[in-house]
């Protein structure tokens, strides 16, 4: 008895649907579960430390021109954080820098500002 092409397609389609149903019933991948566990652990630690757990309202987006060296520095900081188990975006690193700058004395900030390299104006 020969199998027609349509019968073969139908059998394959049914097999794929069965596999899809089985995949939906499985637990999420280990990485997804690990990320969720880390996230809930960080949330619990922040709550225990008295740090605001709820996200704050975002402000107006800001475009900041940076030199290649400054972009490399942001990447370096992100890599250091990643080694510590913290995933941070570029904006997270910049916001973290602002928090740390808030603690610095005004004279140190003035000296650092004077030492900033001048950037060429962007071409439109």
C-alpha positions in Angstrom: 0.0 0.0 0.0 1.5 3.3 -1.0 1.2 6.5 1.0 0.1 9.6 -0.9 1.8 12.9 -0.6 -1.2 14.5 1.1 -1.4 11.7 3.6 2.3 12.2 4.4 1.8 15.9 4.8 -1.2 15.4 7.1 0.8 13.0 9.3 3.7 15.3 9.5 1.5 18.3 10.4 -0.2 16.3 13.1 3.2 15.2 14.5 4.3 18.9 14.6 1.1 20.0 16.3 1.6 17.2 18.9 5.2 18.4 19.5 4.0 22.0 19.8 1.5 21.0 22.5 4.2 19.0 24.3 6.5 22.1 24.2 3.8 24.3 25.7 3.4 22.0 28.7 7.1 22.0 29.5 8.7 24.2 32.1 10.4 27.3 30.7 14.1 27.0 29.8 16.6 27.0 32.6 17.9 30.5 31.6 14.4 32.0 31.8 13.8 30.4 35.2 17.3 31.6 36.3 16.6 35.2 35.2 13.3 35.2 37.0 14.9 33.8 40.2 17.6 36.5 40.0 15.1 39.2 39.4 12.9 38.2 42.3 16.0 37.9 44.5 17.1 41.4 43.6 13.6 42.7 44.2 13.5 41.0 47.7 17.0 42.4 48.6 15.9 45.9 47.5 12.8 45.7 49.6 14.7 44.4 52.6 17.2 47.3 52.2 14.4 49.8 52.0 15.1 50.8 48.4 12.1 51.6 46.3 11.0 48.5 44.5 8.5 50.1 42.2 9.9 51.7 39.0 9.9 55.4 38.7 8.3 57.2 35.8 10.6 57.7 32.9 11.5 61.2 31.8 12.1 62.7 28.4 14.6 60.7 26.3 18.0 62.4 26.0 20.5 62.1 23.2 24.1 62.5 24.4 27.0 62.6 22.0 29.9 60.4 23.4 33.4 59.8 22.2 34.5 56.3 21.2 36.5 56.1 24.4 33.5 56.9 26.5 31.4 54.3 24.7 34.2 51.8 25.3 34.1 52.8 29.0 30.4 52.2 29.2 30.9 48.7 27.6 33.7 48.0 30.1 31.4 49.0 33.1 28.6 46.8 31.6 31.0 43.9 31.3 32.1 44.3 35.0 28.5 44.4 36.1 27.7 41.3 34.0 30.5 39.4 35.8 28.8 40.4 39.0 25.5 38.9 37.7 23.9 42.2 36.9 22.7 43.0 33.4 22.6 46.7 32.7 21.8 48.7 29.6 23.8 51.8 28.5 21.2 54.0 30.0 21.3 52.1 33.3 25.1 52.7 33.4 24.6 56.4 32.7 21.9 56.7 35.4 24.2 54.8 37.8 26.9 57.3 37.0 24.6 60.2 37.8 23.7 58.6 41.2 27.4 58.3 42.0 28.2 61.8 40.8 25.6 63.1 43.2 27.9 62.0 46.1 31.0 63.7 44.7 32.2 67.1 46.0 31.6 70.1 43.8 35.4 70.8 43.3 36.0 67.3 42.1 33.1 67.6 39.6 34.4 71.0 38.4 37.9 69.5 37.8 36.4 66.5 36.0 34.3 68.7 33.8 37.2 70.9 32.8 39.1 67.7 31.8 36.4 66.5 29.5 37.6 66.2 25.8 35.9 68.5 23.3 33.8 66.7 20.8 33.5 67.7 17.1 30.0 68.9 16.2 27.8 66.3 14.7 27.1 66.6 10.9 23.5 66.8 10.0 
